[in-house]
Amino acid sequence: MANVEMIGSSRLFRAVLEDVHVVAPADCAVLIHGETGTGKKVIAQTINESSPRQQHRFVAVNCAAIPAALLESELFGHCQSCHIPAKATDWVYVQGCLVLMSK
């Protein structure tokens, strides 16, 4: 993956970059929200590349492109008669990755 570079000097942009540097080393979930085209994916990539998890895969999922009824099974796998993943390897898609799920 290419190195992500951002350019900006406004007070709000600098505050966002400060937040990126605060959350990047933390082992926690991060919610990034904003209007379409505001750079949520770039911020998520920057968090990933600035974190101890940078060696893991970054996966961006456009949730709007997957019907709501199929989203869970696409991400976690499915079993026709149960509510557990069909096979353990289905979890690899999510576990060990930074997953960006956009609307």
Summary of the structure (lengths in Angstrom):
residues: 103
radius of gyration: 15.9
end to end distance: 22.9
largest distance: 54.2
contacts: 197
relative contact order: 0.16
helix: 40%
strand: 12%
